[in-house]
Amino acid sequence: MELVGACRAFVSVTESGGFTTGAAAARMSQPVASRRIAALEELFGELLFERTSRRVALSIFGQDMLPAARRLVQAADTLLHEAETAKRKPWRLAVPDSCSTGSLARLIVEARDQAVILDLQTGTPAHRVELLRSQQVRAALIAAPADEATWFVPLGLAGTAEAGARRVYLATLRVGRASQDLLRKIWIQPEDDVPHIRDPLTRLRDALGLRPVQLAIAPDLTNAIAEVLRTSDLLLCSAAQADELGLDWRPLGEIALSRGYSFAVTPDVNLQHVQERLGSAIMRCFGLATGTATPDGATAV
């Protein structure tokens, strides 16, 4: 027997003065209401109603039980209301500000399909960590090395001119000390200004004999794109970003670099539950509908 449903039938029949009208008020059929009240009487071992051919009236026992039954029904209704309110409450998630507006909009839509209302907060890797630490968000996509990440996005170089080769080798950017040729720069956007991306690229720059200024940290993505559009410079980015910007993208020749991401949540959040509900949508936010599992369990997108 479902106790709340039985008490709801009991209260509704009492207030309506009859089984037919009471059942309708409780949004159940008359036979269902009768069965539920009979089950409640069997549970209590006492009759709740005195039934005659003309009317239905509360028994003395029924009068004693009615206030408690009303409190139970009201508590159940309050609980259901609170559950609906909680589901409609926006769920704050910190995401990379390098994600396109369109991809973030699709993430919001897909989350709605999973009954999750997202309030997205964009920011750099350091800003996302701070948002989570200060509990301004309930979860964040944190930058991580590919071998520690849940998802990773391969990086390459993009420019306005077609590279003419399958890969871009940094060695081709080297110029002699006496050369008057313009130095071509590689611009690192704030999303990739993290040790596991910046440091290997810096070591490669030095090993190949490139000038220090040829690896530049952009103050923001907009300025980095502007430099690439007006010069022959290159932007370190994902293939999806390059496609969105109309740039020609090629993977790096000498080194494999990836943006890695993992979920971090506040203590009150079930991490596995969030990943199961939003993982696929987040993968698509990075640019592809499917991923490839790596040996350590991460997903390349």
Contacts in CASP RR format, 6 or more apart in sequence:
PFRMAT RR
TARGET T0000
AUTHOR 0000-0000-0000
METHOD contacts of the structure
MODEL  1
MELVGACRAFVSVTESGGFTTGAAAARMSQPVASRRIAALEELFGELLFE
RTSRRVALSIFGQDMLPAARRLVQAADTLLHEAETAKRKPWRLAVPDSCS
TGSLARLIVEARDQAVILDLQTGTPAHRVELLRSQQVRAALIAAPADEAT
WFVPLGLAGTAEAGARRVYLATLRVGRASQDLLRKIWIQPEDDVPHIRDP
LTRLRDALGLRPVQLAIAPDLTNAIAEVLRTSDLLLCSAAQADELGLDWR
PLGEIALSRGYSFAVTPDVNLQHVQERLGSAIMRCFGLATGTATPDGATA
V
1 36 0 8 1.000
1 39 0 8 1.000
1 40 0 8 1.000
1 43 0 8 1.000
2 36 0 8 1.000
3 40 0 8 1.000
3 72 0 8 1.000
4 72 0 8 1.000
4 73 0 8 1.000
4 76 0 8 1.000
5 36 0 8 1.000
5 73 0 8 1.000
6 36 0 8 1.000
6 37 0 8 1.000
6 39 0 8 1.000
6 40 0 8 1.000
6 43 0 8 1.000
7 40 0 8 1.000
7 69 0 8 1.000
7 72 0 8 1.000
7 73 0 8 1.000
8 26 0 8 1.000
8 73 0 8 1.000
8 76 0 8 1.000
9 22 0 8 1.000
9 23 0 8 1.000
9 26 0 8 1.000
9 28 0 8 1.000
9 32 0 8 1.000
9 33 0 8 1.000
9 36 0 8 1.000
9 37 0 8 1.000
9 40 0 8 1.000
10 36 0 8 1.000
10 37 0 8 1.000
10 40 0 8 1.000
10 48 0 8 1.000
10 65 0 8 1.000
10 66 0 8 1.000
10 69 0 8 1.000
11 66 0 8 1.000
11 69 0 8 1.000
11 70 0 8 1.000
11 73 0 8 1.000
12 22 0 8 1.000
12 23 0 8 1.000
12 25 0 8 1.000
12 26 0 8 1.000
12 33 0 8 1.000
13 19 0 8 1.000
13 22 0 8 1.000
13 23 0 8 1.000
13 26 0 8 1.000
13 33 0 8 1.000
13 37 0 8 1.000
13 49 0 8 1.000
13 56 0 8 1.000
14 58 0 8 1.000
14 66 0 8 1.000
15 22 0 8 1.000
15 25 0 8 1.000
16 22 0 8 1.000
16 24 0 8 1.000
16 25 0 8 1.000
17 55 0 8 1.000
17 56 0 8 1.000
18 56 0 8 1.000
19 30 0 8 1.000
19 33 0 8 1.000
19 34 0 8 1.000
19 56 0 8 1.000
20 30 0 8 1.000
22 33 0 8 1.000
23 29 0 8 1.000
23 30 0 8 1.000
23 32 0 8 1.000
23 33 0 8 1.000
23 34 0 8 1.000
24 30 0 8 1.000
26 33 0 8 1.000
28 36 0 8 1.000
37 48 0 8 1.000
37 49 0 8 1.000
40 48 0 8 1.000
41 47 0 8 1.000
41 48 0 8 1.000
44 61 0 8 1.000
44 65 0 8 1.000
46 59 0 8 1.000
46 61 0 8 1.000
46 62 0 8 1.000
47 59 0 8 1.000
47 61 0 8 1.000
47 62 0 8 1.000
48 58 0 8 1.000
48 59 0 8 1.000
48 61 0 8 1.000
48 62 0 8 1.000
48 65 0 8 1.000
49 56 0 8 1.000
49 57 0 8 1.000
49 58 0 8 1.000
49 59 0 8 1.000
49 62 0 8 1.000
50 56 0 8 1.000
50 57 0 8 1.000
50 58 0 8 1.000
50 59 0 8 1.000
58 66 0 8 1.000
87 115 0 8 1.000
87 117 0 8 1.000
88 117 0 8 1.000
89 117 0 8 1.000
90 117 0 8 1.000
90 118 0 8 1.000
90 119 0 8 1.000
91 111 0 8 1.000
91 116 0 8 1.000
91 117 0 8 1.000
91 118 0 8 1.000
91 119 0 8 1.000
91 138 0 8 1.000
91 139 0 8 1.000
92 118 0 8 1.000
92 119 0 8 1.000
92 120 0 8 1.000
92 121 0 8 1.000
92 136 0 8 1.000
92 137 0 8 1.000
92 138 0 8 1.000
92 139 0 8 1.000
93 118 0 8 1.000
93 119 0 8 1.000
93 120 0 8 1.000
93 121 0 8 1.000
93 137 0 8 1.000
93 138 0 8 1.000
93 139 0 8 1.000
93 140 0 8 1.000
93 141 0 8 1.000
93 278 0 8 1.000
94 120 0 8 1.000
94 121 0 8 1.000
94 122 0 8 1.000
94 123 0 8 1.000
94 127 0 8 1.000
94 128 0 8 1.000
94 131 0 8 1.000
94 132 0 8 1.000
94 137 0 8 1.000
94 139 0 8 1.000
94 140 0 8 1.000
94 141 0 8 1.000
95 104 0 8 1.000
95 107 0 8 1.000
95 120 0 8 1.000
95 121 0 8 1.000
95 122 0 8 1.000
95 123 0 8 1.000
95 128 0 8 1.000
95 140 0 8 1.000
95 141 0 8 1.000
95 285 0 8 1.000
96 122 0 8 1.000
96 123 0 8 1.000
96 124 0 8 1.000
96 125 0 8 1.000
96 128 0 8 1.000
96 141 0 8 1.000
96 191 0 8 1.000
96 261 0 8 1.000
97 122 0 8 1.000
97 123 0 8 1.000
97 124 0 8 1.000
97 190 0 8 1.000
97 191 0 8 1.000
97 221 0 8 1.000
98 189 0 8 1.000
98 190 0 8 1.000
98 191 0 8 1.000
98 221 0 8 1.000
98 237 0 8 1.000
98 241 0 8 1.000
99 107 0 8 1.000
99 122 0 8 1.000
99 285 0 8 1.000
99 286 0 8 1.000
100 241 0 8 1.000
100 244 0 8 1.000
103 240 0 8 1.000
103 284 0 8 1.000
103 285 0 8 1.000
103 286 0 8 1.000
103 287 0 8 1.000
104 120 0 8 1.000
104 122 0 8 1.000
104 285 0 8 1.000
106 281 0 8 1.000
106 284 0 8 1.000
106 285 0 8 1.000
107 118 0 8 1.000
107 120 0 8 1.000
107 278 0 8 1.000
107 281 0 8 1.000
107 282 0 8 1.000
107 284 0 8 1.000
107 285 0 8 1.000
108 118 0 8 1.000
108 120 0 8 1.000
110 278 0 8 1.000
110 280 0 8 1.000
110 281 0 8 1.000
110 284 0 8 1.000
111 117 0 8 1.000
111 118 0 8 1.000
111 277 0 8 1.000
111 278 0 8 1.000
111 281 0 8 1.000
112 118 0 8 1.000
114 277 0 8 1.000
114 278 0 8 1.000
114 281 0 8 1.000
116 277 0 8 1.000
116 278 0 8 1.000
121 128 0 8 1.000
121 131 0 8 1.000
121 136 0 8 1.000
121 137 0 8 1.000
123 131 0 8 1.000
124 190 0 8 1.000
124 191 0 8 1.000
124 193 0 8 1.000
125 142 0 8 1.000
125 143 0 8 1.000
125 190 0 8 1.000
125 191 0 8 1.000
125 193 0 8 1.000
125 194 0 8 1.000
128 137 0 8 1.000
128 140 0 8 1.000
128 141 0 8 1.000
128 142 0 8 1.000
128 143 0 8 1.000
129 140 0 8 1.000
129 142 0 8 1.000
129 264 0 8 1.000
131 137 0 8 1.000
131 140 0 8 1.000
132 139 0 8 1.000
132 140 0 8 1.000
132 142 0 8 1.000
132 264 0 8 1.000
132 265 0 8 1.000
132 266 0 8 1.000
135 266 0 8 1.000
137 266 0 8 1.000
138 265 0 8 1.000
138 266 0 8 1.000
138 268 0 8 1.000
138 269 0 8 1.000
139 263 0 8 1.000
139 264 0 8 1.000
139 265 0 8 1.000
139 266 0 8 1.000
139 269 0 8 1.000
139 274 0 8 1.000
140 263 0 8 1.000
140 264 0 8 1.000
140 265 0 8 1.000
141 261 0 8 1.000
141 262 0 8 1.000
141 263 0 8 1.000
141 282 0 8 1.000
142 261 0 8 1.000
142 262 0 8 1.000
142 263 0 8 1.000
142 264 0 8 1.000
143 191 0 8 1.000
143 194 0 8 1.000
143 196 0 8 1.000
143 259 0 8 1.000
143 260 0 8 1.000
143 261 0 8 1.000
144 196 0 8 1.000
144 260 0 8 1.000
144 261 0 8 1.000
144 262 0 8 1.000
145 196 0 8 1.000
145 260 0 8 1.000
146 152 0 8 1.000
146 196 0 8 1.000
146 258 0 8 1.000
146 260 0 8 1.000
146 294 0 8 1.000
146 298 0 8 1.000
147 296 0 8 1.000
147 298 0 8 1.000
148 260 0 8 1.000
148 262 0 8 1.000
149 258 0 8 1.000
149 260 0 8 1.000
149 261 0 8 1.000
149 262 0 8 1.000
149 298 0 8 1.000
150 261 0 8 1.000
150 262 0 8 1.000
150 263 0 8 1.000
150 275 0 8 1.000
150 298 0 8 1.000
150 299 0 8 1.000
151 260 0 8 1.000
151 261 0 8 1.000
151 262 0 8 1.000
151 282 0 8 1.000
151 283 0 8 1.000
151 286 0 8 1.000
151 298 0 8 1.000
151 299 0 8 1.000
151 300 0 8 1.000
151 301 0 8 1.000
152 258 0 8 1.000
152 259 0 8 1.000
152 260 0 8 1.000
152 261 0 8 1.000
152 294 0 8 1.000
152 298 0 8 1.000
152 299 0 8 1.000
152 300 0 8 1.000
152 301 0 8 1.000
153 238 0 8 1.000
153 240 0 8 1.000
153 258 0 8 1.000
153 259 0 8 1.000
153 260 0 8 1.000
153 261 0 8 1.000
153 286 0 8 1.000
153 300 0 8 1.000
153 301 0 8 1.000
154 238 0 8 1.000
154 239 0 8 1.000
154 251 0 8 1.000
154 256 0 8 1.000
154 257 0 8 1.000
154 258 0 8 1.000
154 300 0 8 1.000
155 192 0 8 1.000
155 197 0 8 1.000
155 236 0 8 1.000
155 237 0 8 1.000
155 238 0 8 1.000
155 252 0 8 1.000
155 257 0 8 1.000
155 258 0 8 1.000
155 259 0 8 1.000
156 168 0 8 1.000
156 236 0 8 1.000
156 237 0 8 1.000
156 238 0 8 1.000
156 239 0 8 1.000
156 249 0 8 1.000
156 250 0 8 1.000
156 251 0 8 1.000
156 252 0 8 1.000
156 257 0 8 1.000
157 163 0 8 1.000
157 168 0 8 1.000
157 186 0 8 1.000
157 234 0 8 1.000
157 235 0 8 1.000
157 236 0 8 1.000
157 237 0 8 1.000
157 249 0 8 1.000
157 250 0 8 1.000
157 252 0 8 1.000
158 228 0 8 1.000
158 234 0 8 1.000
158 235 0 8 1.000
158 237 0 8 1.000
158 241 0 8 1.000
158 242 0 8 1.000
158 245 0 8 1.000
158 247 0 8 1.000
158 248 0 8 1.000
158 249 0 8 1.000
158 250 0 8 1.000
159 228 0 8 1.000
159 232 0 8 1.000
159 233 0 8 1.000
159 234 0 8 1.000
159 235 0 8 1.000
159 242 0 8 1.000
159 247 0 8 1.000
159 248 0 8 1.000
159 249 0 8 1.000
160 228 0 8 1.000
160 229 0 8 1.000
160 232 0 8 1.000
160 247 0 8 1.000
160 248 0 8 1.000
161 232 0 8 1.000
161 248 0 8 1.000
162 248 0 8 1.000
163 248 0 8 1.000
163 250 0 8 1.000
165 250 0 8 1.000
166 250 0 8 1.000
166 251 0 8 1.000
167 250 0 8 1.000
167 251 0 8 1.000
167 252 0 8 1.000
167 253 0 8 1.000
168 234 0 8 1.000
168 250 0 8 1.000
168 251 0 8 1.000
168 252 0 8 1.000
168 253 0 8 1.000
169 252 0 8 1.000
169 253 0 8 1.000
169 254 0 8 1.000
170 186 0 8 1.000
170 204 0 8 1.000
170 205 0 8 1.000
170 208 0 8 1.000
170 210 0 8 1.000
170 252 0 8 1.000
170 253 0 8 1.000
170 254 0 8 1.000
171 208 0 8 1.000
171 254 0 8 1.000
173 183 0 8 1.000
173 184 0 8 1.000
173 186 0 8 1.000
173 210 0 8 1.000
173 214 0 8 1.000
174 208 0 8 1.000
174 209 0 8 1.000
174 210 0 8 1.000
175 181 0 8 1.000
175 183 0 8 1.000
175 211 0 8 1.000
182 231 0 8 1.000
182 232 0 8 1.000
183 211 0 8 1.000
183 213 0 8 1.000
183 214 0 8 1.000
184 214 0 8 1.000
184 231 0 8 1.000
184 232 0 8 1.000
184 233 0 8 1.000
184 234 0 8 1.000
185 213 0 8 1.000
185 214 0 8 1.000
185 215 0 8 1.000
185 216 0 8 1.000
185 227 0 8 1.000
185 231 0 8 1.000
185 233 0 8 1.000
185 234 0 8 1.000
186 201 0 8 1.000
186 214 0 8 1.000
186 215 0 8 1.000
186 216 0 8 1.000
186 233 0 8 1.000
186 234 0 8 1.000
186 235 0 8 1.000
186 236 0 8 1.000
187 216 0 8 1.000
187 217 0 8 1.000
187 218 0 8 1.000
187 224 0 8 1.000
187 227 0 8 1.000
187 228 0 8 1.000
187 233 0 8 1.000
187 234 0 8 1.000
187 235 0 8 1.000
187 236 0 8 1.000
188 197 0 8 1.000
188 198 0 8 1.000
188 201 0 8 1.000
188 215 0 8 1.000
188 216 0 8 1.000
188 217 0 8 1.000
188 218 0 8 1.000
188 224 0 8 1.000
188 236 0 8 1.000
189 218 0 8 1.000
189 220 0 8 1.000
189 221 0 8 1.000
189 224 0 8 1.000
189 235 0 8 1.000
189 236 0 8 1.000
189 237 0 8 1.000
190 217 0 8 1.000
190 218 0 8 1.000
190 219 0 8 1.000
190 220 0 8 1.000
190 221 0 8 1.000
191 221 0 8 1.000
191 259 0 8 1.000
192 198 0 8 1.000
192 236 0 8 1.000
192 237 0 8 1.000
192 259 0 8 1.000
193 217 0 8 1.000
197 236 0 8 1.000
197 257 0 8 1.000
197 259 0 8 1.000
198 217 0 8 1.000
200 255 0 8 1.000
200 257 0 8 1.000
201 215 0 8 1.000
201 236 0 8 1.000
201 255 0 8 1.000
201 257 0 8 1.000
202 215 0 8 1.000
204 254 0 8 1.000
204 255 0 8 1.000
205 212 0 8 1.000
205 214 0 8 1.000
205 215 0 8 1.000
208 254 0 8 1.000
218 224 0 8 1.000
218 227 0 8 1.000
224 235 0 8 1.000
225 235 0 8 1.000
225 245 0 8 1.000
227 233 0 8 1.000
228 234 0 8 1.000
228 235 0 8 1.000
228 247 0 8 1.000
235 241 0 8 1.000
235 242 0 8 1.000
235 245 0 8 1.000
235 247 0 8 1.000
236 257 0 8 1.000
237 245 0 8 1.000
237 247 0 8 1.000
237 249 0 8 1.000
238 259 0 8 1.000
238 286 0 8 1.000
238 287 0 8 1.000
239 249 0 8 1.000
240 286 0 8 1.000
240 287 0 8 1.000
240 288 0 8 1.000
242 248 0 8 1.000
242 249 0 8 1.000
243 249 0 8 1.000
258 300 0 8 1.000
260 298 0 8 1.000
261 282 0 8 1.000
261 286 0 8 1.000
263 271 0 8 1.000
263 274 0 8 1.000
263 275 0 8 1.000
265 271 0 8 1.000
265 274 0 8 1.000
283 289 0 8 1.000
283 290 0 8 1.000
283 291 0 8 1.000
283 299 0 8 1.000
283 301 0 8 1.000
286 301 0 8 1.000
287 301 0 8 1.000
288 301 0 8 1.000
291 299 0 8 1.000
291 300 0 8 1.000
291 301 0 8 1.000
292 299 0 8 1.000
292 300 0 8 1.000
293 299 0 8 1.000
294 300 0 8 1.000
END
